[in-house]
Amino acid sequence: MSPRALTLALIASVALNLFVIGAVVGGVVVGHRLREAAPATVHPRQPLWTAADALPPEHRRAYRQMLRGEAVGVGDQLRQARRARREAWTQLGAEPLDRPAVARRLSEARALEMTVRGGVEDRIVDFAADLPPAERAALAEGLVRSGPVGGQRALRPPRQP
């Protein structure tokens, strides 16, 4: 092999190695950043779940276990409510429009959701009744912060300049 061909092969090898090293380092950096961002985007925390963050660990576990039990118990009702809402939106696009039927299905969906919500809220009240006053107050504060009035989910009017 001539010295010129050897020099060109060496330069090509160095360039290829630098490209491969850059790709590996870039992949590691991007992977690390994605892993850091993943918990916030993949597992958003539910408001009722975070309401117990200020409780001692044993009461926090009991509260969250109670919520899990409620979630299992109300799953069918929530699925029925979603199905009723989906049917209502489907009926909305039908010709001729049967407005009373659409309104009735939406009303049924809301009623089911409110029944579920009322049951969960009643269970939270039952749970809180057994807590010491300071912990009950901490849970109440967490619920106020996480709810639509105190939390970020509240609908607020636009700011006036």
N, C-alpha and C positions, 0 to 999 in steps of 0.2 A: 504494500500500500504506500502511495507516495505521501510525503510530508504534508502536502496541501490537502489531500483527501482525509488524512488523519486529523488535521486541524479542523476541517469542516465537520467531521464526525464528532470530535470533542465538543465543539461549539453547539452542535445540534443536541448532543447528549445533555450538556449543561442546561440548555434552554428547556428541554423536555423535563428534566429533573426539577427545575425551578417551577415549571407549570404544575407538575404533580404535587410538589410541596405546597404551593399556593392553594391548590384545590383542596388538599387535605386540611390545611389550616383554616381556610374559609368555611369548610364544612363543619369543623369543630366549633368555630365561633358562632355560626348560625345555629347549630344544634344546641349550643349552650344557651343562647338567647331565647330560643323557642321553649326550652325546658323551663327557664325562669318565668316566661310569660304564661305558660300553660296552666298552672293552677288557677289563675284568675279568670281565664277564659274558658277552660274546660269544665271547671267545677264552680259555677257561680253559687254563692251561699244564699240560701233562702232567708227572707226577713224573719220569719218565725223561728228559724233555726238559730240565727245570730242573736236573738233577743236574750238568750240564756248565757251569753259570753261572760257576763259578770258574776255568774253563780259559781259557788265552789264546785270542784270537779265532780263530786258524787251527785250533787243535785243537777248539774249540767247534764251528766250522763242519763239520769233518770228522766229529765225533761225531754231530752232528745229521743230516748227510748219510747216515751209516751207518744211523741210526734210520729215516730216510725210506725208504731202500732195503729195510730189513727190513719196514717197514709195507706196502710194495707186495707183497713176497713172501709175507706171511702173511695177506693180506686174505681169500683164498678159504677158508683154514682157519678163520679167525675167523667168517666168514659161515656155514660149515658148523656150527660150534659153536653159534652163535646159533639157527640153524634147528633143530638137535637139541634145544636147550633149549625152544624154542617148541613143538615137537612134543610134548615130554614134558609141558609144562604143559597143552597141549590134551588129551592123553590122560588127564591127571589128572581132568579134568571129565567124562570119558566114563563111561557105564554099560554094562556092569559095569566096575569099576575093575580094570585089569590092572597091578597094582603092580610086578611084575617088569619089565614093558615100560617103565614110566615110569622106574624106577630105572636100567635099562639105558641109556635115552636120555640121562638126566642124567649118567651115568657116561661115556658117549661124549663128551658136550659138555665135561666136565671134562678128559678125557684129551686132547682136541684143544687146549683152551686151555693145558694144561700143556706140551704139545709145543711150541706156539708160544712160550710164555713161556721155556721152556728154551732154545730156539734164539736168541731175542733176548738172553737173559742170556749165552749162550756168545759171541755176537758182541761184547757189551760187554766181556767178559773179554779177547777177542782184541784189541779196540781198546786197552784199558787196558794190555795187555802191552807195547805199543810206546811208551807215554808215559814221560817221565822220572819218577823216583820221586816228586818233589814234586807233579807234576800228577796222577799216579796216585792219590796220597793225597787230593788235592782232589776228584777224581772219586768216590773211595770215600766220602768224607764227604758229598758231594752225594747219592749213592745211599742212604746210611744215612738222611739227613734226609728224602728223598723217599719212602722205602719205608713199608710198613705198620707197622714197628716204631718207626722214628724220626719219621715224619711225622704229620700230623694225621689221617690216615686210620685210624690204629690204633684197634682196639676196646679201650676201657679200661673197667674196672668203674666203676660210679657211685661218686662220692665219699661217704664216710661222714661224717655231721655231727660 
